[in-house]
Amino acid sequence: MNFKIRPAAKDDCKEISRMILELAVYENMSDQVKISHEELERDGFCENPFFECLIAEVPEEHKSKDGFTIVGYALYFYTYSTWKGRSVYLEDLYVMPEFRGNGIGKGLLSSVAQIGKKKQCVRLQLSVLDWNTPSRDFYAAKGAQDLTVSEGWHFIRFDGQDLDNLVNEAPKD
């Protein structure tokens, strides 16, 4: 299938927001999505963006059954390892179900890796839900290592009241 991958523009944020919700529905977590396209515009297209994003787009003649030509995205940002140096973290990789199996996911993933290498990143990291076997198999087929199994790392999060409690424990000036 003919498609192109390009950097997202501010005007794409409504489409990115649509696909974020589609991904959340697939992951059985649609109630967790609290971000708006306005926040995506603010955070991704400011002077010091918090994330970067690539878009997968098909020609008009291949648009989705609902009329969409933007059919996938990869949202990523940069992190730093005190052991290895620069890293790129892939927050989301999504391709609409009717377009899967056409190389779009591979194209998005490879493009993020290429951008990371150009910025001298030494690794690409991401998280996958344990039940999402198709995605885990996809990444494994590309050479990804499951660090939960091989190294015993666990992904930890503070949010909501727990984050507020932690903030309140910070030393005062």
OpenMM code with the backbone's topology and positions (N, CA, C; nanometers):
from openmm import Vec3, app, unit

residues = "MET ASN PHE LYS ILE ARG PRO ALA ALA LYS ASP ASP CYS LYS GLU ILE SER ARG MET ILE LEU GLU LEU ALA VAL TYR GLU ASN MET SER ASP GLN VAL LYS ILE SER HIS GLU GLU LEU GLU ARG ASP GLY PHE CYS GLU ASN PRO PHE PHE GLU CYS LEU ILE ALA GLU VAL PRO GLU GLU HIS LYS SER LYS ASP GLY PHE THR ILE VAL GLY TYR ALA LEU TYR PHE TYR THR TYR SER THR TRP LYS GLY ARG SER VAL TYR LEU GLU ASP LEU TYR VAL MET PRO GLU PHE ARG GLY ASN GLY ILE GLY LYS GLY LEU LEU SER SER VAL ALA GLN ILE GLY LYS LYS LYS GLN CYS VAL ARG LEU GLN LEU SER VAL LEU ASP TRP ASN THR PRO SER ARG ASP PHE TYR ALA ALA LYS GLY ALA GLN ASP LEU THR VAL SER GLU GLY TRP HIS PHE ILE ARG PHE ASP GLY GLN ASP LEU ASP ASN LEU VAL ASN GLU ALA PRO LYS ASP".split()
positions = [
    Vec3(0.0838, -0.1186, 0.0000),
    Vec3(0.0000, 0.0000, 0.0000),
    Vec3(0.0879, 0.1243, 0.0000),
    Vec3(0.0462, 0.2226, -0.0722),
    Vec3(0.1180, 0.3493, -0.0815),
    Vec3(0.0862, 0.4351, 0.0412),
    Vec3(0.1896, 0.4777, 0.1137),
    Vec3(0.1722, 0.5668, 0.2278),
    Vec3(0.2984, 0.6492, 0.2437),
    Vec3(0.2876, 0.7602, 0.3165),
    Vec3(0.4066, 0.8377, 0.3471),
    Vec3(0.4092, 0.8667, 0.4958),
    Vec3(0.5286, 0.8813, 0.5467),
    Vec3(0.5495, 0.9162, 0.6869),
    Vec3(0.6119, 1.0541, 0.6887),
    Vec3(0.5556, 1.1394, 0.7729),
    Vec3(0.6046, 1.2764, 0.7819),
    Vec3(0.5949, 1.3254, 0.9256),
    Vec3(0.6717, 1.4300, 0.9582),
    Vec3(0.6567, 1.4882, 1.0921),
    Vec3(0.5166, 1.5474, 1.1070),
    Vec3(0.4597, 1.5306, 1.2245),
    Vec3(0.3286, 1.5884, 1.2518),
    Vec3(0.3382, 1.7401, 1.2542),
    Vec3(0.2305, 1.8050, 1.2142),
    Vec3(0.2171, 1.9499, 1.2226),
    Vec3(0.1108, 1.9811, 1.3276),
    Vec3(0.1106, 2.1039, 1.3734),
    Vec3(0.0134, 2.1459, 1.4743),
    Vec3(-0.1291, 2.1150, 1.4292),
    Vec3(-0.1563, 2.1322, 1.3009),
    Vec3(-0.2899, 2.1068, 1.2463),
    Vec3(-0.3306, 1.9592, 1.2513),
    Vec3(-0.2355, 1.8704, 1.2771),
    Vec3(-0.2653, 1.7272, 1.2841),
    Vec3(-0.3141, 1.6834, 1.4216),
    Vec3(-0.3125, 1.7716, 1.5190),
    Vec3(-0.3399, 1.7306, 1.6567),
    Vec3(-0.4801, 1.6752, 1.6780),
    Vec3(-0.5784, 1.7214, 1.6032),
    Vec3(-0.7128, 1.6624, 1.6165),
    Vec3(-0.7111, 1.5171, 1.5703),
    Vec3(-0.6386, 1.4889, 1.4636),
    Vec3(-0.6280, 1.3509, 1.4142),
    Vec3(-0.5463, 1.2648, 1.5104),
    Vec3(-0.4394, 1.3201, 1.5663),
    Vec3(-0.3599, 1.2460, 1.6651),
    Vec3(-0.4473, 1.2151, 1.7858),
    Vec3(-0.5234, 1.3136, 1.8311),
    Vec3(-0.6132, 1.2942, 1.9451),
    Vec3(-0.7148, 1.1835, 1.9163),
    Vec3(-0.7687, 1.1811, 1.7949),
    Vec3(-0.8630, 1.0758, 1.7555),
    Vec3(-0.7979, 0.9383, 1.7667),
    Vec3(-0.6742, 0.9279, 1.7175),
    Vec3(-0.6065, 0.7984, 1.7191),
    Vec3(-0.5616, 0.7592, 1.8596),
    Vec3(-0.5278, 0.8566, 1.9441),
    Vec3(-0.4949, 0.8259, 2.0841),
    Vec3(-0.6145, 0.7593, 2.1499),
    Vec3(-0.7320, 0.8114, 2.1244),
    Vec3(-0.8528, 0.7520, 2.1817),
    Vec3(-0.8787, 0.6128, 2.1229),
    Vec3(-0.8561, 0.5951, 1.9927),
    Vec3(-0.8719, 0.4630, 1.9312),
    Vec3(-0.7769, 0.3625, 1.9956),
    Vec3(-0.6533, 0.4036, 2.0191),
    Vec3(-0.5556, 0.3161, 2.0840),
    Vec3(-0.6003, 0.2824, 2.2258),
    Vec3(-0.6497, 0.3814, 2.2986),
    Vec3(-0.6953, 0.3583, 2.4358),
    Vec3(-0.8140, 0.2614, 2.4389),
    Vec3(-0.9026, 0.2716, 2.3411),
    Vec3(-1.0152, 0.1780, 2.3323),
    Vec3(-0.9608, 0.0366, 2.3103),
    Vec3(-0.8652, 0.0215, 2.2194),
    Vec3(-0.8040, -0.1087, 2.1923),
    Vec3(-0.7399, -0.1655, 2.3187),
    Vec3(-0.6787, -0.0785, 2.3991),
    Vec3(-0.6102, -0.1216, 2.5209),
    Vec3(-0.7049, -0.1328, 2.6404),
    Vec3(-0.8355, -0.1165, 2.6168),
    Vec3(-0.9368, -0.1220, 2.7231),
    Vec3(-0.9118, -0.0187, 2.8321),
    Vec3(-0.8660, 0.1006, 2.7910),
    Vec3(-0.8336, 0.2061, 2.8867),
    Vec3(-0.8862, 0.3415, 2.8410),
    Vec3(-0.9963, 0.3439, 2.7681),
    Vec3(-1.0451, 0.4708, 2.7138),
    Vec3(-1.0798, 0.5712, 2.8227),
    Vec3(-1.1155, 0.5227, 2.9422),
    Vec3(-1.1469, 0.6140, 3.0521),
    Vec3(-1.0232, 0.6860, 3.1057),
    Vec3(-0.9049, 0.6411, 3.0658),
    Vec3(-0.7805, 0.7013, 3.1139),
    Vec3(-0.7381, 0.8243, 3.0326),
    Vec3(-0.7914, 0.8410, 2.9119),
    Vec3(-0.7493, 0.9509, 2.8243),
    Vec3(-0.8105, 1.0814, 2.8738),
    Vec3(-0.7254, 1.1729, 2.9151),
    Vec3(-0.7706, 1.3022, 2.9671),
    Vec3(-0.7156, 1.4191, 2.8860),
    Vec3(-0.6328, 1.3908, 2.7876),
    Vec3(-0.5652, 1.4966, 2.7116),
    Vec3(-0.6519, 1.5409, 2.5935),
    Vec3(-0.6436, 1.6681, 2.5606),
    Vec3(-0.7189, 1.7242, 2.4486),
    Vec3(-0.6234, 1.7561, 2.3337),
    Vec3(-0.6810, 1.7796, 2.2167),
    Vec3(-0.5944, 1.8180, 2.1049),
    Vec3(-0.5286, 1.9536, 2.1319),
    Vec3(-0.5939, 2.0397, 2.2101),
    Vec3(-0.5319, 2.1692, 2.2445),
    Vec3(-0.4063, 2.1488, 2.3280),
    Vec3(-0.4106, 2.0517, 2.4198),
    Vec3(-0.2916, 2.0233, 2.5007),
    Vec3(-0.1808, 1.9635, 2.4143),
    Vec3(-0.2180, 1.8792, 2.3192),
    Vec3(-0.1181, 1.8260, 2.2259),
    Vec3(-0.0539, 1.9398, 2.1465),
    Vec3(-0.1351, 2.0333, 2.0999),
    Vec3(-0.0817, 2.1487, 2.0267),
    Vec3(0.0144, 2.2275, 2.1137),
    Vec3(-0.0266, 2.2538, 2.2373),
    Vec3(0.0564, 2.3319, 2.3297),
    Vec3(0.1877, 2.2600, 2.3607),
    Vec3(0.1801, 2.1310, 2.3913),
    Vec3(0.2968, 2.0576, 2.4403),
    Vec3(0.3903, 2.0083, 2.3305),
    Vec3(0.3389, 1.9894, 2.2102),
    Vec3(0.4220, 1.9364, 2.1032),
    Vec3(0.4707, 2.0403, 2.0040),
    Vec3(0.4131, 2.1601, 2.0110),
    Vec3(0.4459, 2.2595, 1.9099),
    Vec3(0.4767, 2.3941, 1.9745),
    Vec3(0.5505, 2.3876, 2.0845),
    Vec3(0.5936, 2.5076, 2.1562),
    Vec3(0.7440, 2.5259, 2.1337),
    Vec3(0.8023, 2.6240, 2.2010),
    Vec3(0.9449, 2.6519, 2.1828),
    Vec3(1.0321, 2.5331, 2.2238),
    Vec3(0.9974, 2.4669, 2.3327),
    Vec3(1.0698, 2.3479, 2.3792),
    Vec3(0.9704, 2.2325, 2.3916),
    Vec3(0.9399, 2.1649, 2.2802),
    Vec3(0.8346, 2.0631, 2.2820),
    Vec3(0.8650, 1.9470, 2.3769),
    Vec3(0.7581, 1.8945, 2.4372),
    Vec3(0.7697, 1.7798, 2.5260),
    Vec3(0.7718, 1.6493, 2.4486),
    Vec3(0.7275, 1.6506, 2.3247),
    Vec3(0.7263, 1.5303, 2.2433),
    Vec3(0.7408, 1.5683, 2.0968),
    Vec3(0.7719, 1.4672, 2.0156),
    Vec3(0.7696, 1.4778, 1.8705),
    Vec3(0.6771, 1.3680, 1.8202),
    Vec3(0.6317, 1.3822, 1.6986),
    Vec3(0.5354, 1.2848, 1.6468),
    Vec3(0.5520, 1.2707, 1.4963),
    Vec3(0.5395, 1.1481, 1.4493),
    Vec3(0.5349, 1.1193, 1.3068),
    Vec3(0.3941, 1.0734, 1.2728),
    Vec3(0.3530, 1.1046, 1.1515),
    Vec3(0.2205, 1.0709, 1.1008),
    Vec3(0.2367, 0.9780, 0.9807),
    Vec3(0.1493, 0.8779, 0.9723),
    Vec3(0.1404, 0.7945, 0.8523),
    Vec3(0.0153, 0.8373, 0.7767),
    Vec3(0.0343, 0.8670, 0.6495),
    Vec3(-0.0743, 0.9210, 0.5691),
    Vec3(-0.0857, 0.8427, 0.4392),
    Vec3(-0.2086, 0.8119, 0.4017),
    Vec3(-0.2343, 0.7427, 0.2752),
    Vec3(-0.2976, 0.8415, 0.1778),
    Vec3(-0.2851, 0.8153, 0.0477),
    Vec3(-0.3503, 0.9025, -0.0511),
    Vec3(-0.5027, 0.8980, -0.0365),
    Vec3(-0.5663, 0.9997, -0.0845),
    Vec3(-0.7125, 1.0124, -0.0766),
    Vec3(-0.7838, 0.8880, -0.1295),
    Vec3(-0.7299, 0.8273, -0.2349),
    Vec3(-0.7971, 0.7102, -0.2932),
    Vec3(-0.7901, 0.5861, -0.2028),
    Vec3(-0.7054, 0.5907, -0.0996),
    Vec3(-0.6946, 0.4781, -0.0053),
    Vec3(-0.7469, 0.5140, 0.1325),
    Vec3(-0.8216, 0.6230, 0.1433),
    Vec3(-0.8698, 0.6683, 0.2743),
    Vec3(-0.9502, 0.5587, 0.3446),
    Vec3(-0.9630, 0.5715, 0.4754),
    Vec3(-1.0339, 0.4723, 0.5555),
    Vec3(-1.1825, 0.4725, 0.5234),
    Vec3(-1.2513, 0.3713, 0.5728),
    Vec3(-1.3965, 0.3633, 0.5503),
    Vec3(-1.4687, 0.4832, 0.6104),
    Vec3(-1.4071, 0.5481, 0.7100),
    Vec3(-1.4658, 0.6684, 0.7706),
    Vec3(-1.4106, 0.7971, 0.7097),
    Vec3(-1.3280, 0.7852, 0.6056),
    Vec3(-1.2803, 0.9025, 0.5336),
    Vec3(-1.1489, 0.9625, 0.5820),
    Vec3(-1.0738, 0.8890, 0.6642),
    Vec3(-0.9474, 0.9416, 0.7162),
    Vec3(-0.8304, 0.9069, 0.6249),
    Vec3(-0.7414, 1.0013, 0.6036),
    Vec3(-0.6169, 0.9746, 0.5309),
    Vec3(-0.4985, 0.9633, 0.6268),
    Vec3(-0.5089, 1.0195, 0.7458),
    Vec3(-0.4062, 1.0018, 0.8493),
    Vec3(-0.4450, 0.8759, 0.9254),
    Vec3(-0.3629, 0.7712, 0.9104),
    Vec3(-0.4027, 0.6381, 0.9560),
    Vec3(-0.3109, 0.5795, 1.0635),
    Vec3(-0.2093, 0.6533, 1.1036),
    Vec3(-0.1191, 0.6044, 1.2065),
    Vec3(-0.0315, 0.7154, 1.2583),
    Vec3(0.0268, 0.6895, 1.3743),
    Vec3(0.1194, 0.7874, 1.4326),
    Vec3(0.2183, 0.7178, 1.5249),
    Vec3(0.3300, 0.7843, 1.5465),
    Vec3(0.4298, 0.7427, 1.6446),
    Vec3(0.4660, 0.8680, 1.7244),
    Vec3(0.4363, 0.8655, 1.8541),
    Vec3(0.4658, 0.9783, 1.9417),
    Vec3(0.5818, 0.9382, 2.0309),
    Vec3(0.6852, 1.0210, 2.0357),
    Vec3(0.8073, 0.9857, 2.1069),
    Vec3(0.8699, 1.1098, 2.1697),
    Vec3(0.9638, 1.0849, 2.2606),
    Vec3(1.0394, 1.1923, 2.3248),
    Vec3(1.1747, 1.1371, 2.3664),
    Vec3(1.2599, 1.2238, 2.4142),
    Vec3(1.3964, 1.1854, 2.4470),
    Vec3(1.4140, 1.1723, 2.5977),
    Vec3(1.4922, 1.0718, 2.6356),
    Vec3(1.5262, 1.0502, 2.7750),
    Vec3(1.6782, 1.0365, 2.7842),
    Vec3(1.7259, 1.0149, 2.9045),
    Vec3(1.8702, 1.0031, 2.9229),
    Vec3(1.9004, 0.8906, 3.0202),
    Vec3(1.9920, 0.8046, 2.9826),
    Vec3(2.0369, 0.6955, 3.0679),
    Vec3(2.1715, 0.7329, 3.1277),
    Vec3(2.1814, 0.7239, 3.2580),
    Vec3(2.3105, 0.7530, 3.3216),
    Vec3(2.4129, 0.6438, 3.2923),
    Vec3(2.3690, 0.5319, 3.2387),
    Vec3(2.4611, 0.4256, 3.2016),
    Vec3(2.4989, 0.4290, 3.0542),
    Vec3(2.4055, 0.4707, 2.9703),
    Vec3(2.4270, 0.4602, 2.8258),
    Vec3(2.4221, 0.5921, 2.7504),
    Vec3(2.3568, 0.6942, 2.8061),
    Vec3(2.3475, 0.8225, 2.7377),
    Vec3(2.2105, 0.8455, 2.6767),
    Vec3(2.2084, 0.9071, 2.5605),
    Vec3(2.0836, 0.9499, 2.4955),
    Vec3(1.9965, 0.8312, 2.4545),
    Vec3(1.8657, 0.8477, 2.4788),
    Vec3(1.7677, 0.7453, 2.4426),
    Vec3(1.6447, 0.8127, 2.3843),
    Vec3(1.5728, 0.7371, 2.3043),
    Vec3(1.4430, 0.7840, 2.2557),
    Vec3(1.3382, 0.6884, 2.3113),
    Vec3(1.2292, 0.7452, 2.3638),
    Vec3(1.1213, 0.6666, 2.4214),
    Vec3(0.9992, 0.6776, 2.3316),
    Vec3(0.9519, 0.5644, 2.2850),
    Vec3(0.8337, 0.5589, 2.1994),
    Vec3(0.7119, 0.5418, 2.2893),
    Vec3(0.6362, 0.6482, 2.3062),
    Vec3(0.5170, 0.6455, 2.3922),
    Vec3(0.4031, 0.5696, 2.3246),
    Vec3(0.3773, 0.6005, 2.1993),
    Vec3(0.2684, 0.5355, 2.1252),
    Vec3(0.3127, 0.5044, 1.9833),
    Vec3(0.2751, 0.3867, 1.9378),
    Vec3(0.2836, 0.3495, 1.7965),
    Vec3(0.1473, 0.2910, 1.7628),
    Vec3(0.0775, 0.3542, 1.6698),
    Vec3(-0.0587, 0.3116, 1.6391),
    Vec3(-0.0839, 0.3184, 1.4892),
    Vec3(-0.1477, 0.2142, 1.4395),
    Vec3(-0.1960, 0.2100, 1.3014),
    Vec3(-0.3415, 0.1642, 1.3089),
    Vec3(-0.4287, 0.2353, 1.2401),
    Vec3(-0.5702, 0.1973, 1.2386),
    Vec3(-0.5842, 0.0518, 1.1932),
    Vec3(-0.6739, -0.0247, 1.2561),
    Vec3(-0.6846, -0.1683, 1.2262),
    Vec3(-0.6969, -0.2019, 1.0780),
    Vec3(-0.7728, -0.1256, 1.0016),
    Vec3(-0.7916, -0.1598, 0.8603),
    Vec3(-0.6664, -0.1376, 0.7754),
    Vec3(-0.5630, -0.0751, 0.8351),
    Vec3(-0.4393, -0.0491, 0.7601),
    Vec3(-0.3207, -0.1313, 0.8107),
    Vec3(-0.3445, -0.2143, 0.9104),
    Vec3(-0.2364, -0.2980, 0.9637),
    Vec3(-0.1983, -0.4048, 0.8625),
    Vec3(-0.0719, -0.4466, 0.8685),
    Vec3(-0.0236, -0.5492, 0.7772),
    Vec3(0.0269, -0.4949, 0.6450),
    Vec3(0.0369, -0.3613, 0.6340),
    Vec3(0.0840, -0.2984, 0.5106),
    Vec3(0.2214, -0.2326, 0.5256),
    Vec3(0.2898, -0.2586, 0.6373),
    Vec3(0.4227, -0.2016, 0.6584),
    Vec3(0.4224, -0.0634, 0.7222),
    Vec3(0.3051, -0.0120, 0.7590),
    Vec3(0.2978, 0.1231, 0.8151),
    Vec3(0.3593, 0.1265, 0.9549),
    Vec3(0.3269, 0.0288, 1.0384),
    Vec3(0.3851, 0.0228, 1.1731),
    Vec3(0.5360, 0.0095, 1.1676),
    Vec3(0.5836, -0.0783, 1.0800),
    Vec3(0.7278, -0.0964, 1.0628),
    Vec3(0.7913, 0.0335, 1.0148),
    Vec3(0.7243, 0.1031, 0.9232),
    Vec3(0.7761, 0.2298, 0.8733),
    Vec3(0.7846, 0.3358, 0.9821),
    Vec3(0.6811, 0.3437, 1.0652),
    Vec3(0.6828, 0.4403, 1.1757),
    Vec3(0.7933, 0.4066, 1.2757),
    Vec3(0.8013, 0.2795, 1.3161),
    Vec3(0.9024, 0.2369, 1.4125),
    Vec3(1.0432, 0.2624, 1.3588),
    Vec3(1.0681, 0.2246, 1.2358),
    Vec3(1.2004, 0.2441, 1.1752),
    Vec3(1.2340, 0.3917, 1.1615),
    Vec3(1.1345, 0.4734, 1.1328),
    Vec3(1.1584, 0.6181, 1.1202),
    Vec3(1.1947, 0.6805, 1.2541),
    Vec3(1.1280, 0.6377, 1.3615),
    Vec3(1.1641, 0.6874, 1.4947),
    Vec3(1.3072, 0.6445, 1.5279),
    Vec3(1.3415, 0.5199, 1.4974),
    Vec3(1.4774, 0.4711, 1.5220),
    Vec3(1.5797, 0.5536, 1.4434),
    Vec3(1.5479, 0.5838, 1.3191),
    Vec3(1.6378, 0.6632, 1.2344),
    Vec3(1.6574, 0.8027, 1.2925),
    Vec3(1.5497, 0.8661, 1.3373),
    Vec3(1.5599, 0.9990, 1.3980),
    Vec3(1.6453, 0.9915, 1.5242),
    Vec3(1.6209, 0.8893, 1.6062),
    Vec3(1.7006, 0.8719, 1.7276),
    Vec3(1.8485, 0.8562, 1.6979),
    Vec3(1.8813, 0.7738, 1.5985),
    Vec3(2.0228, 0.7536, 1.5627),
    Vec3(2.0863, 0.8840, 1.5146),
    Vec3(2.0111, 0.9636, 1.4374),
    Vec3(2.0637, 1.0923, 1.3909),
    Vec3(2.0930, 1.1859, 1.5081),
    Vec3(2.0199, 1.1685, 1.6181),
    Vec3(2.0407, 1.2507, 1.7373),
    Vec3(2.1329, 1.1800, 1.8366),
    Vec3(2.2023, 1.0783, 1.7907),
    Vec3(2.3006, 1.0030, 1.8673),
    Vec3(2.2413, 0.9284, 1.9866),
    Vec3(2.1167, 0.8872, 1.9734),
    Vec3(2.0562, 0.8023, 2.0760),
    Vec3(2.1122, 0.6613, 2.0610),
    Vec3(2.1372, 0.5976, 2.1751),
    Vec3(2.1951, 0.4640, 2.1723),
    Vec3(2.0906, 0.3549, 2.1906),
    Vec3(1.9669, 0.3961, 2.2227),
    Vec3(1.8618, 0.2963, 2.2339),
    Vec3(1.7244, 0.3584, 2.2159),
    Vec3(1.6318, 0.2704, 2.1798),
    Vec3(1.4901, 0.3027, 2.1637),
    Vec3(1.4158, 0.2168, 2.2654),
    Vec3(1.3357, 0.2809, 2.3486),
    Vec3(1.2639, 0.2089, 2.4530),
    Vec3(1.1138, 0.2329, 2.4403),
    Vec3(1.0364, 0.1392, 2.4912),
    Vec3(0.8911, 0.1512, 2.4912),
    Vec3(0.8338, 0.0523, 2.5911),
    Vec3(0.7055, 0.0679, 2.6202),
    Vec3(0.6342, -0.0244, 2.7080),
    Vec3(0.5186, -0.0857, 2.6297),
    Vec3(0.4891, -0.2109, 2.6600),
    Vec3(0.3790, -0.2815, 2.5951),
    Vec3(0.3009, -0.3542, 2.7046),
    Vec3(0.1692, -0.3481, 2.6954),
    Vec3(0.0858, -0.4208, 2.7909),
    Vec3(0.1121, -0.5709, 2.7800),
    Vec3(0.1116, -0.6404, 2.8938),
    Vec3(0.1473, -0.7818, 2.8935),
    Vec3(0.0544, -0.8683, 2.8084),
    Vec3(-0.0722, -0.8318, 2.7947),
    Vec3(-0.1659, -0.9121, 2.7166),
    Vec3(-0.1600, -0.8827, 2.5667),
    Vec3(-0.0862, -0.7769, 2.5272),
    Vec3(-0.0847, -0.7353, 2.3866),
    Vec3(0.0181, -0.8176, 2.3078),
    Vec3(-0.0141, -0.9426, 2.2893),
    Vec3(0.0763, -1.0356, 2.2211),
    Vec3(0.1106, -0.9921, 2.0796),
    Vec3(0.0152, -0.9429, 1.9987),
    Vec3(0.0536, -0.9016, 1.8633),
    Vec3(0.1632, -0.7935, 1.8633),
    Vec3(0.1510, -0.6959, 1.9513),
    Vec3(0.2533, -0.5913, 1.9565),
    Vec3(0.3841, -0.6456, 2.0124),
    Vec3(0.3769, -0.7269, 2.1154),
    Vec3(0.4999, -0.7848, 2.1721),
    Vec3(0.5718, -0.8687, 2.0668),
    Vec3(0.4962, -0.9461, 1.9907),
    Vec3(0.5561, -1.0285, 1.8844),
    Vec3(0.6160, -0.9408, 1.7743),
    Vec3(0.5462, -0.8325, 1.7385),
    Vec3(0.5951, -0.7398, 1.6366),
    Vec3(0.7308, -0.6821, 1.6773),
    Vec3(0.7395, -0.6312, 1.8000),
    Vec3(0.8656, -0.5720, 1.8464),
    Vec3(0.9747, -0.6779, 1.8597),
    Vec3(0.9406, -0.7957, 1.9097),
    Vec3(1.0393, -0.9037, 1.9230),
    Vec3(1.0944, -0.9436, 1.7870),
    Vec3(1.0087, -0.9477, 1.6860),
    Vec3(1.0526, -0.9840, 1.5512),
    Vec3(1.1516, -0.8824, 1.4948),
    Vec3(1.1460, -0.7603, 1.5462),
    Vec3(1.2385, -0.6557, 1.5026),
    Vec3(1.3647, -0.6521, 1.5891),
    Vec3(1.3723, -0.7393, 1.6901),
    Vec3(1.4923, -0.7479, 1.7728),
    Vec3(1.4805, -0.6859, 1.9108),
    Vec3(1.3604, -0.6423, 1.9511),
    Vec3(1.3435, -0.5821, 2.0838),
    Vec3(1.3634, -0.6865, 2.1935),
    Vec3(1.4167, -0.6425, 2.3051),
    Vec3(1.4358, -0.7272, 2.4221),
    Vec3(1.3295, -0.6929, 2.5262),
    Vec3(1.2700, -0.7937, 2.5883),
    Vec3(1.1748, -0.7728, 2.6968),
    Vec3(1.2540, -0.7678, 2.8270),
    Vec3(1.2779, -0.6469, 2.8776),
    Vec3(1.3610, -0.6293, 2.9965),
    Vec3(1.2934, -0.6789, 3.1234),
    Vec3(1.1620, -0.6912, 3.1219),
    Vec3(1.0914, -0.7453, 3.2380),
    Vec3(1.1399, -0.8872, 3.2634),
    Vec3(1.1557, -0.9622, 3.1562),
    Vec3(1.1999, -1.1002, 3.1677),
    Vec3(1.3518, -1.1079, 3.1819),
    Vec3(1.4247, -1.0420, 3.0927),
    Vec3(1.5697, -1.0610, 3.0887),
    Vec3(1.6446, -0.9899, 3.2010),
    Vec3(1.5952, -0.8738, 3.2472),
    Vec3(1.6677, -0.7985, 3.3495),
    Vec3(1.5864, -0.7712, 3.4757),
    Vec3(1.4563, -0.7999, 3.4708),
    Vec3(1.3737, -0.7813, 3.5896),
    Vec3(1.3331, -0.6381, 3.6195),
    Vec3(1.3408, -0.5491, 3.5209),
    Vec3(1.2997, -0.4108, 3.5420),
    Vec3(1.1483, -0.4024, 3.5514),
    Vec3(1.0999, -0.3143, 3.6365),
    Vec3(0.9573, -0.2851, 3.6477),
    Vec3(0.9351, -0.1377, 3.6185),
    Vec3(0.8279, -0.1077, 3.5506),
    Vec3(0.7908, 0.0293, 3.5164),
    Vec3(0.7109, 0.0855, 3.6339),
    Vec3(0.7549, 0.1981, 3.6918),
    Vec3(0.6954, 0.2554, 3.8124),
    Vec3(0.6373, 0.3923, 3.7792),
    Vec3(0.5242, 0.4269, 3.8442),
    Vec3(0.4584, 0.5549, 3.8164),
    Vec3(0.4062, 0.6167, 3.9459),
    Vec3(0.4180, 0.7477, 3.9558),
    Vec3(0.3494, 0.8275, 4.0574),
    Vec3(0.2529, 0.9180, 3.9837),
    Vec3(0.1267, 0.9237, 4.0266),
    Vec3(0.0333, 1.0201, 3.9688),
    Vec3(-0.0724, 1.0576, 4.0716),
    Vec3(-0.1583, 1.1520, 4.0349),
    Vec3(-0.2671, 1.1935, 4.1221),
    Vec3(-0.2210, 1.2354, 4.2599),
    Vec3(-0.2912, 1.1877, 4.3622),
    Vec3(-0.2608, 1.2249, 4.5002),
    Vec3(-0.1224, 1.1779, 4.5418),
    Vec3(-0.0790, 1.0624, 4.4905),
    Vec3(0.0544, 1.0134, 4.5248),
    Vec3(0.1631, 1.1081, 4.4741),
    Vec3(0.1440, 1.1634, 4.3551),
    Vec3(0.2385, 1.2627, 4.3027),
    Vec3(0.2334, 1.3897, 4.3876),
    Vec3(0.1123, 1.4342, 4.4205),
    Vec3(0.0979, 1.5539, 4.5054),
    Vec3(0.1651, 1.5326, 4.6411),
    Vec3(0.1469, 1.4154, 4.7008),
    Vec3(0.2104, 1.3855, 4.8296),
    Vec3(0.3619, 1.3924, 4.8182),
    Vec3(0.4155, 1.3399, 4.7098),
    Vec3(0.5595, 1.3428, 4.6882),
    Vec3(0.6094, 1.4866, 4.6747),
    Vec3(0.5354, 1.5676, 4.6003),
    Vec3(0.5701, 1.7101, 4.5844),
    Vec3(0.5722, 1.7791, 4.7199),
    Vec3(0.4742, 1.7497, 4.8034),
    Vec3(0.4657, 1.8136, 4.9350),
    Vec3(0.5793, 1.7730, 5.0279),
    Vec3(0.6473, 1.6628, 4.9969),
    Vec3(0.7603, 1.6184, 5.0778),
    Vec3(0.8932, 1.6774, 5.0323),
    Vec3(0.8916, 1.7568, 4.9254),
    Vec3(1.0160, 1.8176, 4.8752),
    Vec3(1.0668, 1.9190, 4.9765),
    Vec3(1.1997, 1.9262, 4.9918),
    Vec3(1.2556, 2.0251, 5.0855),
    Vec3(1.2132, 2.1662, 5.0469),
    Vec3(1.1828, 2.2445, 5.1453),
    Vec3(1.1441, 2.3837, 5.1226),
    Vec3(1.2692, 2.4704, 5.1143),
    Vec3(1.2633, 2.5744, 5.0298),
    Vec3(1.3782, 2.6649, 5.0160),
    Vec3(1.3969, 2.7504, 5.1378),
] * unit.nanometer
topology = app.Topology()
chain = topology.addChain("A")
for resn in residues:
    res = topology.addResidue(resn, chain)
    for name in ("N", "CA", "C"):
        topology.addAtom(name, app.Element.getBySymbol(name[0]), res)
